[in-house]
Amino acid sequence: MDEENFEDVERKIKRYNQGHLLDYYNNIQDENVKMKFENQLENIDFELIDSLYKKTTLPIKDENVDIEPIDYWDKERLGGKYDFYEGIGVEAIKAGKLAAVTMAGGQGTRLGHKGPKGTFDIGLDSHKSLFELLCDSLKESGRKYGVEIPWFIMTSEENNEQTKEFFRKNKFFGYEKNVHFFVQGQLPMVDTEGKILIGENGLIKEAADGHGGVYESLVKSKMVDKMKELGVEWVFIGGVDNCLVKMVDPVLMGLAIYKNVTGAGKSVVKANPHEKVGAFCKKNGRPNVIEYSEITDEMAEAKDAAGELLYGESHILCNLFRIDAIERMGSNPLPYHSAFKKATYIDKEGNKIVPDSPNAYKFEAFLFDAFGDLDDMVILRVKREEEFAPVKNAEGVDSPETARTLYNNLHKHIEIK
């Protein structure tokens, strides 16, 4: 950073009461660390961080939001229309108009796994990782439709190198020409007084900006441009931890194309009215997701004339977007939500502090906050046992054991067919 730029950064640091960062910077002995720290300082939006911290100190306001159920299509009840929508989707897929994005920025810490979550082995006889299971699905679809579907993988600063090394070690599972990596955005973490923290590595402590950052990351990394070069018009976005995720679904794609919408999402019926999942809905007439913490018992239990839950369509992080919608959503930053977390850090005396309770705020955006930018959205209900087997917890619900059972049951059923 040249002297003029550094002086500008220095003024911002002082203006937003982050002077401890300059003190720390001036005492760094390792030139390599100092250069990285300087680069971080140059890229921090101090005004944004200041405003996000101030929001954590304000009482939560009751928003005047009109929430109502959203229409959906049940994949199993499309009848004669199933083949019609599927045909439209197949034609687009064969023409190379689909790309797949996997959000894989997390670590497998909660699973007791050291390394990126996508490298986790859920315990199948094949010992295939989540990454390989997803890749198998893409390759199978490619063979079925006679096309190679480009796969874009969003990593994080924390696991980017490990992820790339894992793919290199496994020879990209035979899919090397079609794999493209890009890195998720990050934001500094702050303490309860709004001071930006220093991490154990001697750099500013940052955390990934949530799955809602995927749009902006796709745009900033030029991956959207890459997709356009490849002739892509539609992009599926899903998480790495769902071993049954169906990234290539001609019915979903055909519905979206025929209904002339720029976004679509998959849902599964809630296991029960109070399952802790977000549910598709409309907020002020626009597609959105209502969090389980936002919904009243009365709304959660409400049913329609057919006995179906009015807010029973769980958002399972399986969404399809037209590429121009991603460009638009990626150009307008989403609102950030704060989460109070435990964060190990280095204090001003240079001591490592390991907290026993939450002590810092991280800021993240949610992917579904962008749904309100869409004019309309197709919601396709699918079967949980066929498309949703997340691996989130070490044991119990949504664990390797439950995912493994669902995976094995589905593939036994397919073999019998």
RODREN-432908 format. One record per residue: z, x, y of N, C-alpha, C, O, CB in turn. Coordinates in pm, whole numbers, plus 50000, padded with zeros to 5 digits. Each point is the difference from the previous one (the first is absolute). Glycine has a CB too. Layout:
<vexkols>
ZXYZXYZXYZXYZXY/...
</vexkols>
This chain:
<vexkols>
500005008549882500004991550118500005009050124500815009250010500424972149866/497865015950218499985008550118501174996350093500684989949980496795012450001/502735006150119501174998650088500034986650073501054993950015498935030850012/498854970950019499944987450075500404988249912500764991250042497435018450103/501284990249732500334989249906501495000149965500644989649990497035011449918/502865011350073501415001149963500894994850113501024993549976498455026449877/500144983150269500794995150115499984984750006501004993850037498475027450089/499414973049838499894985349998500924994249892500694990150022496925011350063/502375005049797500874995649890501475001750039500834991449971497405014849860/502065004850235501385003050043500514989150095501154995749992498405029149981/499584970950118500404989550095500314986949926500974993150033497595017650145/500614986049723500234987849922501315000949922500764990349993496765006349989/502735015049961501235001949922501234997650088500954993349958497875023449893/501144988750270501134998450091500114985650051501104994650015498665029550052/499084969849960500004986450052500634990349901500684990550040497265014850090/501854997249741500524990849898501255005549931500324996149888497364995750077/503025017250104501325004949955499985005849858500884997249919500144985750229/497965025049825499925006649870500095015250016499385007649926499214973349986/502205023350187500115014350032500455008749885499715011949997500784981250231/500235001149676500475007849884498835005849921500155010249932501884975450055/496795007950022498835005149930499525013250060499575009049928499784967550015/500735024550190499615012550067500985011249967499615011449975499344975450210/502345009649814501035010049966499745005349859500085012149976501614976650175/498025002249758499765004149862498745008549991499975010349933501184968849984/497795016350151498725007149998500165014450049499445009249940499374969050097/501935023750070500195013450059500765009549909499965012250019500004977150203/500755005249680500805008449910499355002349864500575006749914501444984850201/496795002949865499315002149872499495014449991499325004850090499994970749902/501055031249899499615014049982498695001449922499205008950026503224997249980/497384985049898498815000749915498794994850079499964988450039501455008449751/497615012050233498844996350083499174988749939499444991850072500525031650011/499964976349785499234989649932500664986350021499324990150029499905026749799/502114982850158500754987650022499904996050146499864988250032501735017549781/498485004250277499944997350143498674993550038499954990950083501595028549959/497394985549897498674994750030499884985549951499434991650069499605031849915/501514973849897499954986449946500854990550084499614988650026500045020849744/501514995650274500904992050083499324996550133500104988850050501925022249841/497304998950164499294998250127498904989549985499804991650088500695032349974/498824976749826498944990349974500594985849989499394990450047499265027449834/502534981150057500664987049991500354994850139499764988350032501155017849742/499655002550309500384996050136498804994750076500104990050073501735027249926/497054989449984498794996350074499494986249958499374992950079500045031449941/500864971949854499444987549948500954988150002499614988949963498985025249896/502654988150183500954988950005499744991150122499815004950111501905009449771/498284972850094499914990350110501434996750040500594990649947497164999749971/502815017450175501414998550038500294986250061501084994449981499025030350056/498934970150034500194986850060500154989449891500864991250009497815015950193/500494993849695500064990549889501345001049928500644989849974496875011750000/502915010749994501265001949927501184994750081500924993949946498115026249939/500924982250244501074995250088500064984750000501084994149994498655026450150/499104973249863499974985450004500434994149865500664989649996497505011350176/501465005749718500394995149867501515001149981500634991049944497135015649965/502805004350136501465001649989500724989350083500964993849953498765031250010/499814972850159500664990150087499994986149938500924992150020498415021450179/499614983549725499944986949934501094998449896500464988949974497085010650065/502905011749901501054999149898501354996450062500904995549930497875021249932/501354985450269501284997250067500054985950058501034995750051499155028750002/498694968549940499944986650057500254989449894499675002049883498725006450290/502204980449865500184989049904498644994549956499054999750078503174994550027/497715001549769498744994649948499744986450063500854991149997499445021449786/498534986150275499654987450065499384990249900499255004049911500395008250306/500714975349799499374989649919498604997450054499824995450113502444994149833/496755013649972498634997950044499604985449980500394993649903499045030450042/499794971050147499514986449989498715000349917498905000650054502144992750170/499155006349644498865001349909499864987349916500964995349940499355029850053/498494969650005499724988249919499505004749865498905005549989500554980450216/501365012049690499655004649866499594988149914500684989749996500925029850025/497264982049910499544989449911499355006249876499645011850000500004972650198/500205007649697499385005349877498555004050025499364995450095502174990349767/497975022850050498605004450009499254995249876500584999549891500085020850248/498094976449877499184995849885499715012049910499945011450046499024970050092/500865015849735499665010849906499074994549892499894987949981502335023650063/497124997749887499174996549885500685005749876500455011450000497394988350140/502224992449755500585004649874498855005049912499094992449966502874991150050/498095029149948498915006149923499744992649869498864999349953501725022650149/500484972649841499874993149871499474985850015499684993549900502185020450015/498054981150208499584986150019498744998950085499754989750064502645003549916/496815017450020498764999550077498914992349928499014995950061501605025950041/499584976249768499034992249923498605005850008499805012149984501594967950057/497655011349982498615004350006499705009350115498995007049999500424971849896/501465021550206499795008850116500325014749966499595009150072500974971650079/500185021549739500405013749965498775009049987499935010650062502114980449818/497005004650039498805008149979499205001850129499385010450022500534981549742/500134997950320499275000750127500575011050090499275008550050500204966949933/501875024250037500635010150085499905013949937499755009950069501834972750018/498605017949782499915012949930498625006150018499875012150020501834980149812/497284999650161498635005050015499765006250136499335010350011499944972349830/501275011150262499855005550136500695013750008499455009550055500464967150043/501295024149845500755012550003499345011049920499945011550044502114975349985/497465009849854499335009949914498795006150071499795012149995500984975349800/498475004250271498815004850073500405010350107499345010350015499514967549944/502245019250115500465009250105500545013049941499775010850055500774969550090/500195018649744500575011949936498895009049947500035012250018502044974849921/496965007049995498875007749946499215007050111499385010449978500484973549831/500175010250310499285005950114500815011150068499575005450101499274972749934/502335025249909500815011050054500754996550127500305008850081498085006449818/501934971950120500634995750125501535000149996500644996350098497364989949940/502605018149849501454999849987500595013949988499475008649928500344969249964/501295024450178500815012249984501434995849971500414989050036498095024450121/502264995349778501394997149968500915010050071499725012050004499614978449771/501765004450280501025008550064501324998149927500444988749977498395009750249/501795012749738501314999649936501015006750093499845011550038499144988849729/502064992250268501065005450084501015007149911500704993749921498994987950253/500375031749839500795008049906500825010550074500075011649958498194984649865/502364999750287500745009750081501435002349956500685008850053497904984450132/501904998949717501425000849963500295009849888499125004449927501074972450144/501095026449920500505008549892500644991149893500324988450026500075031050135/499784986049720500584992349891501505001249988500564998549891497335004449992/502774999650229501455002650001500804988949934500875002849918498805010250289/500044974549827500754988749944499814998749850500804993549933498974994950285/499195017649730499744999649856500595012149929499855001449878498074985750166/502755021750032500535012249943498905010149973500165008849915501694978049984/497055011950173498835008549979499835009550117500044995950116498854986049748/500925030850106499765009950105498505001350019499295005149913502865007350033/497384983150168498575000950027499464986950052500724990050005499075027249818/498934982650216499374987850051500104988749899499915002349880498535011650257/501764974149912500164988549911498804998049909500144996149884501304993350289/497375013449880498794998349921499915009149879499214997449909499694995750297/501915017549791499985009349886500974995749890500145006849898499245011850259/501304970149864501024995349906499394994549871499014992750003502475002150192/499115008949693499624995349867500914988249966501215001849989497995021449937/500234964750057500844988349976500444998649854500714990649965498104998350222/500785020649730500485000049861499044994249899500424996449890501805002050203/496515000749940499004995349903499795010849894500325011650022498554974150155/500595010349708499735009849894499045010850049500065011549955500324970749872/498745014050264499015009550054500615009850100499425010450030498824972249937/502955013950083500695007850105499155001650125500105010050071501135002349750/497944977950206499185000550121500854996750122500874991449996497095002049871/501765013750242500694997550127499454987350064498984994749958501425030150073/500314970550072499504988550076498625003050058499114991449997503255001850057/497455018849998498695003750054498904998749895498934994850028502215020950132/499154989249719498964999749897499714985749955498854996649972501865026149952/500314968950070499794986049963499104993050101499124992249963503135007449924/498005003150240499164994150104498575005349994499044992550018502995005050127/497855015349828498685006149990499234994449881498804997750009502095023150098/499814977049782499364994049882499404986450035498894996749958502735015449891/499134980250229499544986650040498745000950085499074992149982503304999750011/497595017950098498815001850084498795004449918498894995250021502605010750170/498755003249716498895004949917499454988949910498804999149978502215023950026/499894968849945499584988849915499144990150080498974995249951503125007449910/498344994550262499214991150086498665006250035498984993250006503144997250089/497895022849928498755007050031498994998949888498814997850024502485017950118/499214985849735499104998749884499474985749988498844997849968502425020649914/499624972050144499644985849987498924995950099499104992349967503225003149953/497795010050204499084995650105498955010550036499194998050091502644987949997/498185025249840498985010250022500075006750136498975002950060499624984449788/502635015350201500175006150131501275008550001500954997049927497854983650183/501215029849970501215008250015500724995750127499485001450110499455018249767/502274975150105500754994550113500845010950065500865005849935499214971749953/499695025450240500775010550068501474996250010500354988650028497615017850103/502895003649844501454997949995500655008450110499915012349998500024983049752/500724998150344500675006650111501514999249977500564989149984497525005250176/502585017149840501435000549969500795004550122499805011050051499684993949707/501424986450288500845003450115501285006749952500824993949932498224986850200/501115032049904501205007649967500895000450125499734993350100499025020849726/502304993850166500865002250117500135015050021499635007949914501664970450046/499245025550156500245014350025500885005849890499865011649961499914984850288/501164995349702500965004449900499355002949865500395009549931501344977250186/497305005349844499485001749864498515003349992499435000249890502314984150040/497625018450183498555002350002499575011649910499114998549916500874992550315/500655020449787499615011849921500304998149852499205003949915501215010450284/500754979849770500364997549860499004990649934499615001949885502815001750170/497184986250019499044990349946498665006549972499424998149894501744983650232/498345026149970498725006749981500065009749882499055001049922500504996750324/501565009449743500155009549890500024992849866499455005049902501825010450250/499364973049844500054992149877498594995749959499655000649882502674991150178/496885004250036498624996149969499185012049955499204999049907500974982350261/500035030049899499265012049959500375004049858499135003249918500805004550321/501364992049732500515003849868499414991049891499745004649888502395003750217/497664979149928499474990449903498504997650015499454990249950502784999050048/497115020250073498554999550020499534986350050498954994949963500815022249856/501104977250268499684987350068499704988749902499364990150035499755023150157/501364988449684499784989849896498524996749986499624988749966502665001850082/496885019649978498564998149987499394991950112498904994649985501425006849773/500384997650356499534991450110499895007750132500024994050107501024986449779/498855032750104500125008850117499094996650117500435000450115500225017049727/498094979250130499044997450108500354987650081499484998050110498785013049752/502604980650083500284987250064501394998850059500384989350046498045001049796/502345020650159501374999650051500085006450139499515011050021501374989849742/499764992150329500155004850138501454998050043500544989049989497025005550065/503065016249993501404999350044500104999150152499215006050072501475007149725/500304979350250500345000250142501504998050013500654994549911497064996450155/502835013650047501465000550015500514988950092499444997350106500495027449856/501144969149995500654989350075500665005550126500455011550003499924975849784/499705004450317500675004250122501525000849983500564994249908497574995450222/502525017549961501455001549994500604998250139499335002050101500455013549703/501494980850199500744998750125501355006949985500594999749892498244978450162/501665028050053501315006549993501124989949972499914988350038499265029150121/501874987349774501204991949979500995003350111500045011350050499594988049697/501184990850293500975002350106501394995949954500154991549911498075004950263/502805009749887501374996349965500434987750078499204993950071501335030149877/500734972350040500484987650063500075001050152500254990050068501055005549727/498485016450259499945001750146498575001950049499775002450119502525007449874/496774989249915498595001350038499485014250002498885002550044501434977350088/500495029749821499575014049997499145002749877500364996349888501715010550236/496804999649896499105003549890500675010549912500545009950049497434984850093/501985003149726500705008849906499165012149959498774999750000502464980449918/499485030550047499395012049942500264999849850501144998049957499175015450259/498644988649705500144999549855500465013249940500115010150069498134972849928/502035016749873500495011949928499015011650003500385011649987500934973349866/497415011750163498965010450001499845006750136499125008350019499724979149801/502025008750275499935006050132498974993450091499785004750112500945016349785/498664968450057499024992850080500564986350039501034995749947497095016449938/501204981250205500434986550039499924990949878499015000049927500185003550312/501854988849741500064991449882499154987550024500264992250092502075016349850/496674989849975499094988750015499984991749872500325004949892498285008350271/501024974349852499864991049885498674992850011499514997450110502994999649872/496914999849903498724992949998500124986950076501054993649999498375016949780/499494985550287500054988550091499764986549932499604990550066499645024950110/501014983849691499894987349929498594996849955499035005950050502884986250081/497964998449774498664997049949499094993850107498784999749984502224997249790/499614998250335499184994850109499245010850073499074997150076502554984649947/498755030849955499305011250063498675003249935499265008650049502945000350014/497494984249827498785003349926498744997850083499055007749989502144986349800/498794995650292498794997250080499745011450099498895005350008501514969849969/500655028450099499865010550101499665013449934499195007650052502434980450096/499015014749736499735012649930498565000749951499385010650003503024990449929/497074987850022498604999749955499045002950116499005006949982501624976549839/499715011350296499155002150117500125014450052498995006750021501264968950038/501005029049961500235013350056499495011249910499545010350049502454980650068/498105007149753499555010449906498495000149978499475008449928502734989649961/497124992550176498544998649988499564995049862498835000849966500945017550202/501184976649756499634994849868499164987350013499154997349914502945012549991/498134982550199499164988250023498565004350023499074993649951502894993850147/497855023549976498655005350022499365004349868498824997649974501865010050257/500164998849685499525004449868499564988049918498955000349935502605019650072/499254969549996499654987849926498664994450046499174996149919503274999050052/497385004650160498744994750055498805008349953498954994649969502304996850231/498945021849797498935008749953499624996849855498855001449960501975016550196/500184977649768499784996749859499464985849981499694995949888502145019950053/498064976850170499474986449991501064989549970499674988649964498215021349962/503374993850088501114990949971500144989450108499915003050119501275015549759/499034969150081500224988950093501364993249977500534993550090497005003049919/503035005249872501284993849966500945010449941499595008949925499264969050034/502445020950076501005009949957501204993049939500644991750064498605024250116/501064987549696501214994949936501145009750028499835012149986498824976349831/502515006450223501165008450027501174995549913500404988350005498825015850232/501325004949684501124996849913500955011649988499735011050049498834973349825/502585013350060501015010349983499835007549868499384995049906502164991550233/499035025449856499875008449881500934995649888499785003549884499575015350263/501694973549886501034997249899499714987749914500804996749913500815013850240/497274982849868499634988649918499005004449894498825001850028501604982350165/500075017749683499115005649896498954990149950499115003849925502775010950008/498224972650109498994990149961499094995950116499234990549989502365001249839/498515015650283499214996150117498514999749966499465009249940502295001050211/497614978849889498574998449975499285002150132499814990750079500584993049729/499205028850214499395003650127498584994750015499514997950111501905022349890/497944977649885498624995250001500004985849942500044998249878499005025650098/500914966450111500064986049957498874992250065500104996250117502415005349854/496404996149955498854993250059500304985750045499334994950090499245019249766/502434979350082500314986450041500635000050139499624992050086500715001349673/500635015750263500635001250132498955003550105499974994250109502215012949784/496975002550073498985004650094498974989050028499594998050114500735025649804/499284969449977499034989350017500544988650085499274994350082499775011849699/502244990550200500634989650080500025003850147499674992050088501745001749716/498985019050222500095004750139498634999750067499884996150116502075018549821/497024989749989498655000250057499504985850025499464997050106500075024749775/500654969650020499504986350012500724992350110499374992350073500065008049683/501895001850257500784992950101499875006450138500544995050099501054998149722/497685018050185499745007050126501285003750074500124997850121497724989949893/503125018049912501245004950061499975015350000499215006149928502084973149997/499585026850153500035014750006501175005949922500195012249997498704986550226/501904992649714501125005049922500354990549886499774987950010501095023650193/499694994049690500424992049885501215006649936500195012150012497444979849949/503185000149973501185005549935500264993249868499624988549980501325017050242/499705001649688500384994349871501474996050003500825006350066497445007749816/502044975450044501394995649991500344997049855499124997549918500794993250317/501385009649735500504994749873501084989950036500665001350103498815020249766/500724968650046501004989850027501395006349993500295007949910498204974149997/502355014550188501375005049999500684997049866499804989349942500335007550308/500655012749702500744998049875501014988750016500294992749905499415031650037/500844974450179500914989150034499984998550152499565009250069501924994949725/498994984650260499904997850145500645010950085499605002150114500394974049835/501015030949995500735009850080499725014549957500785009150029501004973750004/497105019149898499615013749965499835008150128499454995250099499404996949688/501645020250210499995008350121498635006550021499835012049980502624992249991/496614987550069498645004750029499504993050126500504989450036499045014949718/499495001850312499364993450112499014989749948499415001949894500885018750250/499534968649930499084989549957498944997650107500295000050119501534989449745/496955008550090498924996850093500324986950073500574990749943497765021349908/501284987550274500214987950079499065000650120499145008850009503304989349917/497724992450164499345000750130501075000350107500944992049998497014995649917/501915021750179500905000750115499184997150124499055007150032502495009849854/498834972650183499254995650118498514998749969499145003850079502555007450067/498054983249736498634996949962499205011549943498834998249964501264985150208/500525028649819499295011849949500605004649867501204998149978498255008850258/499744999049675500545004849873501075010650022499905008250091497914986849799/503225004750026501085009750013500844999949874499664993549901500375003550349/501065010249755500965000549888501394997850057500375006150100498155009749766/502244975550070501394997850040500915007349901499904998049879499534979450226/501445031049948500915007749916501064990849940500334989750058499285030850083/500924983449742501024991749935501254998850087500764990449988498365016649789/501105002950309501174999850087499824990550118500964996550069499535027149863/498254972350092499694991350114499974985149962500134991450086498575027450012/501144978449774499754986349958501324992749973500925005749942496885001549960/502284980350139501214992049976499984994949856498954999549936501174993650309/501055003249705500094994449864499144987549988499344997849899502995011550076/497684982750130499224987749999498515002949986499314993349923502444995750218/497755020849934498595003749991499685006249864498974997049940500985006650309/500955005049704499765006949873499894990249884499255002449905501985017450185/499514969349917500054990449889499034988350017499844992049908502545014550060/496994992450148499094988850028498795000249906499455010549970501294989750271/498864987749714498874999049908498984989850051500324991250080501185015049728/497264995350145498964990550038499984988449900500844999349911497815019350196/500394972549907499924988149915499805003449852500364992349912498724995450283/500335024149780499745004149862501185007849940499955004349884497604996550170/503515000850025501175007249950499935015050017500845007249946499424974749893/498755022850236499875014450026500805003850123500114992250094497595008049802/502875011950104500735004850117499045001250118498915005449987502735007149865/498784982550263499165001150120499865014550045498975004050055501754973150013/500345030749908499985014350036500245008249873500955007749991499894987450246/498275002849667500185006449870499005010849966500015005349889500944973850041/498165024350167498965010149973500485013850044499905003550118498304979049911/502305025249877500545013450029498915009650044498945000749938502884995349897/498445011450270499085010650043500265012249913501105005650004498824985650235/499095013149683500205010949904499315013050041499775008749917500424974049906/499495018450304499415012250055498655003149934499695011649968502614997050080/496914981049932498645001449947499084992550097499884987849992500925014049763/498575005650334499224993650106498615006050013499785011849973502354983350146/496954996449925498615004150018499614997250145500284989250052499165006149703/499905014550309499614998350140498565004350022499515009549938502864994150132/496964989450019498705004850044500255012350086501005000750071497964975949921/500155032850003500255012950063500134999050152500725007950061498045002749753/500564979850249500134998650144501394994950038500495003050109497044992649907/503114996849895501364995450025500985011749995500935000850080498514976749823/500335031750003500865011949991499865008450126500995005050053498794994949697/498995001850298499795007550124500764993850116500645006950079497105000049838/502184980050093500674992950109501535001349988500695002850098497364981049915/502465014049867501455000749979500525014250015501145002250042498704978149805/499325029450118500415013950011499955005450142500565010650028498634992449743/500154989750318499915004350140501114994250086500195004250114497354997649857/503184988649975501104993550073501305001649921500214992949902498184990450203/502475026049936501245002649924500814987349976500134991550089499925031350010/500484976049780500814988449964501415001650056500415011150033498234985449758/502114992650218501405001250042500805007649893499724998949881500104979450250/501155029249913500835007549907501334992849975500554993750090498385027649987/501554979949800501294994549962500945011849975499565010549952499394968449947/502325019550132500945010949978500784997749871500304988649963499895015050286/500135007349684500824999449879501105010450015499735011550036498324980649819/503185004150116501165008950013500215007049867500304993549899500794991650277/498755028249821499995007649876500965011950005500455004250107497174988849858/502665012349915500745012749992499015011450017498965000349933502824989549914/498525019650241499085011150024500785013150013500845001450089497534983050024/501345025049799500585013450012499325007350115498784999250015501755001649736/500255006250330499425006750116500795012650036501055002749943498124975250141/500295029650012500655012150050500574996950139499274995850089499165019349778/502874987250150500594996950131499765011550099499395010049965502364975949922/498755012550237499705009950105500635013549974499605010050060500234971450098/501175018949752500595012949964499275006549882500345011149959501864980750125/496815001249864499255005649887500574996249865499575005349898499815013250249/501594972349850500614995949874499204988849935499474991250068502765015550020/497694993749781499344989349925500974988549983501105001749948497445015049931/501064971450164500854988349992499414990149897498884995250013501865007950230/500084994149654499594990449897500874987650015501185000449964498075018249876/500214970550211500814988050028500364992049875499285000349900499634998850322/502214993749785500424991249891499484985750021499984991949908502075022350059/497554983050156499534986550033498825001150097499755010850054502594979649912/496934998750056498855000550091500395005550137501034996550056497984984149824/500135028150172500305006850127498785001750090500115005950108501715005949774/497024983150073498785002650078499004988549985500014992649902500355032250068/498794974250130498964989649998498655006149966499625010550053501674976150117/498005006749741498605003349977499204987850044500494988749998500025027249806/498254986550236499174989250053498734998749917499315009849972501614994250260/498794983749729498834997949915499304986950034500604990450048500515022849772/497594986750153499184988050022499714993749864499935006849898499035003050313/500874977049790499704992749877498544995749999499494994750099502904997549886/496965010049904498584997149986499664985650038498974997550063500945019649757/500954973550143499694985950025500174995950146499594989050037501115006449732/499905013250314500104996650143498634999450065499844994550109502405016349898/496764995049926498634999850055499254987349962498934997350055501045027649934/500574967349917499284988249954499754990250114499004992750000502035010249775/499874996950321499854990850114498795003050084499594991750081502845005949921/496975014449980498775003450074498774994049934498914999950058502175021350017/499104973749802498884994349927499864985250035501004992950013499325023849799/498464978650202499784985950030500484991349884500634989650020497415016450125/501644998549736500434992849881500045009849884499505011250010499504967050076/501605017449804500215009049888499954992049870500564989149991500835026550152/497934989849757499984993849869501195005049919500235012149991497254986050016/503294992749935501105003749912499644995649859499734988249977501985009950210/498285011249721499644997249861501225001949911500525011049986497104996150057/502824981949896501145000949908499515005549866499024995149943502174985450172/499505029849834499675006049872501224999649910501094996450044497185018750064/501554988549766501114999849906500825012950012499455011049998499204974449846/502665013050169500905011550010499825009349881499945012250016501704973950113/498275008149751499945008249878498695007449985499865008849914501684975149979/497475012750191498705006749992499755009950113499175009049986499994971049900/501565018450225499655008350116501185005850079499805006850100498194979549913/503235011049942501135004750083501145005449914500814992449945498564990850230/500685029949815501065006749924500495012050081499705011549966499314980949812/501755005050330500445011150087501115008349936500804995249920498574991050277/500665026549842501045009249952500795004550122499615009250072498974998749729/502554985450222500785002750120501415005049970500555008150075498124974650039/501915012649776501395003249968500095007649868499144998549913501614981150212/500285028549860500175008049879500234991249878499595003549889501345015150250/499734970149880500254990849888500104985750052500114997750120501095020449752/498764972350035500094986050041498654994450044498965003249943503405000850124/497694987650037498784993650052499065010550062500455009350066500854969549978/497405019549933498985009050058500295014649969499965008650088499674974850095/500675019349691500325013549954498895005249909499084992449966503395002650051/497585017749943499015005149905499954991749872498944998149941501405024850154/500824972349861500044992049877499244986950014499214996549913503005013750034/498014982650163499304987250019498505002350022499184992349951502914997650146/497565020649977498595003150025499305003949870498884995849973501685011650262/500125000549687499445004549870499744988149908498964999349935502275022750088/499724968849972499854988049916498814991650045499194995849917503285004250041/497434997750173498894992250054498665006849973499024993549964502504997550213/498455022149841498765007649978499574999149853498844997149971501775018650216/500324986749723499674999549857499594986049956499054998549923502565020250039/499104971250086499664986249963498604996350047499234993949925503185000150087/497255009850112498684996750053498905006849919499004993849965502005003550263/499195015549742498955007349932499874996249853498935001249941501445017450218/500714976849781499904994549863499184987350003499184997549911503065012550026/497994981850167499284987450016498525002550021499164993049945502894996450152/497645020849984498595003550026499325004649871498854996449974501745009950263/500135001849682499435005149874499724988549903498984999949932502255021950099/499704968649964499844988449911498784992050040499244995349915503225003950047/497364999250172498834992950052498705006549952498924995350034502414997750166/
</vexkols>
